Amino acid sequence: MREAGDELLAVLKKIEDDKLLTPLQIVRALSGTGVAHLGVVKGFLAETIEKERRDIENVRFLGYVG
């Protein structure tokens, strides 16, 4: 089962890297299937949110935002 989770994370990363879907679109697509366990999706979303938070902090640090 761990292998399936690892494979799903690899696919999610590819989708994110290539900007094929937004995180919300990914969650919506997975919510209708029995493929993704909550833990896998939770980890993906937590990583995505953390990355966005760092990007916002970097922009603020560089003085581009108020």
WOSUL-V286486 format. One line per field, one symbol per residue. ss: DSSP state (H for helix, E for strand, L for the rest). phi: phi as a letter, one per 40 degrees, with the letter a starting at -180 (. if undefined). psi: psi as a letter, one per 40 degrees, with the letter a starting at -180 (. if undefined). A space follows every 10 residues. Layout:
ss->???
phi->???
psi->???
This chain:
ss->LHHHHHHHHH HHHHHHHLLL LLHHHHHHHH HLLLLLLHHH HHHHHHHHHH HHHHHHHHHH HLLLLL
phi->.ccccccccc ccccccccfc acdccccccc ccbccccdcc cccccccccc cccccccccc ccgcbe
psi->dddddddddd dddddddefd iidddddddd deiedhiddd dddddddddd dddddddddd deeeh.
